């Protein structure tokens, strides 16, 4: 089985492994760091979860990224 995903550039973070660990620790949202795909500075966000929980997960991801970057 496969699923859709988004591949996002995180221009302010070259170390996306640490960023993804922080996002998971702060909000419980699991995203894949670009380092797993030889692409530091990117994250992979899976889009294949249940529609009723996707909006909250996306809000949690954005909140965690904001708190990590202080936009």
KEMARBA-298349 format. One record per residue: z, x, y of N, C-alpha, C in turn; residue in one letter; residue number from 1; chain. Coordinates in steps of 0.05 Angstrom, whole numbers, plus 5000, padded with zeros to 4 digits. Each point is the difference from the previous one (the first is absolute). Example, Ala and Ser with C-alpha at 12.3 -4.5 7.8 and 13.67 -1.06 7.14 Angstrom:
{{5156, 5264, 4886}, {5000, 4982, 5024}, {5000, 5018, 5024}, "a", 1, "A"}
{{4986, 4993, 5021}, {5001, 5016, 5024}, {5014, 4985, 5022}, "s", 2, "A"}
***
This chain:
{{5000, 5017, 4976}, {5000, 4983, 5024}, {5000, 5018, 5025}, "x", 1, "A"}
{{4988, 4990, 5021}, {5000, 5014, 5025}, {5007, 4981, 5022}, "x", 2, "A"}
{{5005, 5011, 5023}, {5006, 4983, 5023}, {4990, 5013, 5026}, "x", 3, "A"}
{{5001, 4984, 5020}, {4991, 5010, 5026}, {5022, 5016, 5014}, "x", 4, "A"}
{{4992, 5018, 5017}, {5020, 5015, 5015}, {4988, 5008, 5027}, "x", 5, "A"}
{{5018, 5006, 5018}, {4991, 5010, 5027}, {5007, 5030, 5001}, "x", 6, "A"}
{{4982, 5015, 5012}, {5003, 5029, 5003}, {5003, 5004, 5030}, "x", 7, "A"}
{{5024, 5008, 5009}, {5006, 5001, 5028}, {5007, 5029, 5009}, "x", 8, "A"}
{{4988, 5008, 5022}, {5006, 5026, 5012}, {5026, 4997, 5016}, "x", 9, "A"}
{{5018, 5019, 4997}, {5025, 5000, 5015}, {4998, 5026, 5017}, "x", 10, "A"}
{{4989, 4998, 5024}, {4994, 5024, 5016}, {5024, 5016, 5008}, "x", 11, "A"}
{{5023, 4989, 5001}, {5024, 5014, 5008}, {5016, 5012, 4977}, "x", 12, "A"}
{{4990, 4997, 4975}, {5015, 5010, 4977}, {4981, 5014, 4981}, "x", 13, "A"}
{{5002, 5026, 4999}, {4985, 5015, 4980}, {5014, 4999, 4973}, "x", 14, "A"}
{{5026, 4999, 5000}, {5016, 4999, 4976}, {5005, 4971, 4992}, "x", 15, "A"}
{{4980, 4987, 4989}, {5004, 4971, 4993}, {5017, 4996, 4975}, "x", 16, "A"}
{{5004, 5021, 4985}, {5019, 4997, 4977}, {5028, 4994, 5010}, "x", 17, "A"}
{{5009, 5015, 5020}, {5027, 4995, 5011}, {5000, 4973, 5015}, "x", 18, "A"}
{{4978, 4993, 5013}, {4999, 4975, 5014}, {5002, 4976, 4980}, "x", 19, "A"}
{{4986, 5002, 4978}, {5001, 4978, 4980}, {5028, 4998, 4988}, "x", 20, "A"}
{{5013, 5022, 4995}, {5027, 5000, 4990}, {5019, 4986, 5020}, "x", 21, "A"}
{{4996, 5006, 5026}, {5016, 4987, 5021}, {4995, 4970, 5002}, "x", 22, "A"}
{{4975, 4992, 4998}, {4992, 4972, 5001}, {5013, 4985, 4977}, "x", 23, "A"}
{{5000, 5012, 4976}, {5012, 4987, 4977}, {5031, 4999, 5003}, "x", 24, "A"}
{{5012, 5021, 5009}, {5029, 5001, 5004}, {5009, 4980, 5020}, "x", 25, "A"}
{{4985, 4997, 5022}, {5009, 4982, 5022}, {4994, 4971, 4995}, "x", 26, "A"}
{{4977, 4994, 4987}, {4992, 4972, 4997}, {4993, 4992, 4972}, "x", 27, "A"}
{{5000, 5018, 4981}, {4993, 4993, 4972}, {4971, 4994, 4996}, "x", 28, "A"}
{{4983, 5010, 5018}, {4971, 4996, 4997}, {4988, 5025, 4989}, "x", 29, "A"}
{{4986, 4997, 4977}, {4988, 5023, 4987}, {4971, 5003, 5008}, "x", 30, "A"}
{{4994, 5023, 5012}, {4972, 5007, 5007}, {4995, 5028, 4989}, "x", 31, "A"}
{{4975, 5006, 4995}, {4993, 5026, 4989}, {4993, 5020, 5021}, "x", 32, "A"}
{{5011, 5024, 4999}, {4993, 5021, 5020}, {4973, 5012, 4994}, "x", 33, "A"}
{{4986, 5008, 5021}, {4974, 5012, 4997}, {5001, 5026, 4984}, "x", 34, "A"}
{{5023, 5013, 4999}, {5002, 5025, 4985}, {4994, 4995, 4970}, "x", 35, "A"}
{{5004, 4976, 4990}, {4994, 4993, 4972}, {4969, 5000, 4995}, "x", 36, "A"}
{{4985, 4999, 5022}, {4971, 4999, 4998}, {4986, 5022, 5015}, "x", 37, "A"}
{{5016, 5022, 5005}, {4990, 5023, 5014}, {4991, 4993, 5029}, "x", 38, "A"}
{{5014, 4981, 5012}, {4993, 4991, 5027}, {5025, 4996, 5017}, "x", 39, "A"}
{{5014, 5022, 5007}, {5023, 4998, 5017}, {4993, 4986, 5026}, "x", 40, "A"}
{{5019, 4984, 5011}, {4995, 4986, 5025}, {4990, 4972, 4996}, "x", 41, "A"}
{{4998, 4991, 4975}, {4991, 4973, 4993}, {5021, 4987, 4982}, "x", 42, "A"}
{{5001, 4973, 5001}, {5015, 4985, 4980}, {4982, 4979, 4987}, "x", 43, "A"}
{{5007, 4994, 4975}, {4985, 4979, 4986}, {5019, 4976, 4997}, "x", 44, "A"}
{{4991, 4977, 5009}, {5016, 4976, 4999}, {4987, 4980, 4981}, "x", 45, "A"}
{{5014, 4993, 4978}, {4989, 4981, 4981}, {5001, 4972, 5012}, "x", 46, "A"}
{{4979, 4985, 4994}, {4997, 4973, 5011}, {5002, 4978, 4978}, "x", 47, "A"}
{{5007, 5008, 4977}, {4998, 4981, 4977}, {5025, 4985, 4993}, "x", 48, "A"}
{{5018, 4996, 5018}, {5024, 4985, 4993}, {4997, 4970, 5006}, "x", 49, "A"}
{{5020, 4985, 4993}, {4999, 4971, 5004}, {4998, 4993, 5030}, "x", 50, "A"}
{{4983, 4982, 5007}, {4996, 4992, 5028}, {5026, 4992, 5014}, "x", 51, "A"}
{{5018, 4987, 4986}, {5024, 4991, 5013}, {5019, 5022, 5008}, "x", 52, "A"}
{{4997, 5024, 4988}, {5017, 5022, 5008}, {4986, 5022, 5016}, "x", 53, "A"}
{{4973, 4998, 5002}, {4985, 5021, 5013}, {5006, 5002, 5030}, "x", 54, "A"}
{{5002, 4978, 5014}, {5005, 5001, 5029}, {5027, 5014, 5006}, "x", 55, "A"}
{{5021, 4994, 4985}, {5026, 5013, 5004}, {4998, 5030, 4994}, "x", 56, "A"}
{{4987, 5007, 4978}, {4997, 5028, 4993}, {4985, 5015, 5022}, "x", 57, "A"}
{{4979, 4988, 5011}, {4985, 5013, 5021}, {5017, 5003, 5025}, "x", 58, "A"}
{{5016, 4980, 5007}, {5018, 5002, 5023}, {5021, 5022, 4995}, "x", 59, "A"}
{{5010, 5002, 4976}, {5019, 5022, 4994}, {4988, 5027, 5002}, "x", 60, "A"}
{{4975, 5003, 4991}, {4986, 5025, 5002}, {4996, 5008, 5029}, "x", 61, "A"}
{{4991, 4982, 5017}, {4996, 5005, 5028}, {5026, 5008, 5013}, "x", 62, "A"}
{{5022, 4986, 4994}, {5026, 5006, 5012}, {5009, 5028, 4992}, "x", 63, "A"}
{{4996, 5007, 4974}, {5008, 5026, 4991}, {4984, 5022, 5013}, "x", 64, "A"}
{{4974, 4996, 5004}, {4982, 5020, 5013}, {5008, 5002, 5029}, "x", 65, "A"}
{{5006, 4978, 5013}, {5009, 5001, 5028}, {5026, 5016, 5003}, "x", 66, "A"}
{{5019, 4995, 4982}, {5025, 5014, 5003}, {4998, 5029, 4993}, "x", 67, "A"}
{{4980, 5008, 4984}, {4996, 5028, 4994}, {4985, 5014, 5022}, "x", 68, "A"}
{{4986, 4985, 5017}, {4983, 5013, 5021}, {5009, 4994, 5028}, "x", 69, "A"}
{{5017, 4980, 5004}, {5010, 4993, 5027}, {4976, 4994, 5018}, "x", 70, "A"}
{{4983, 4981, 4994}, {4977, 4993, 5016}, {5009, 4988, 5026}, "x", 71, "A"}
***
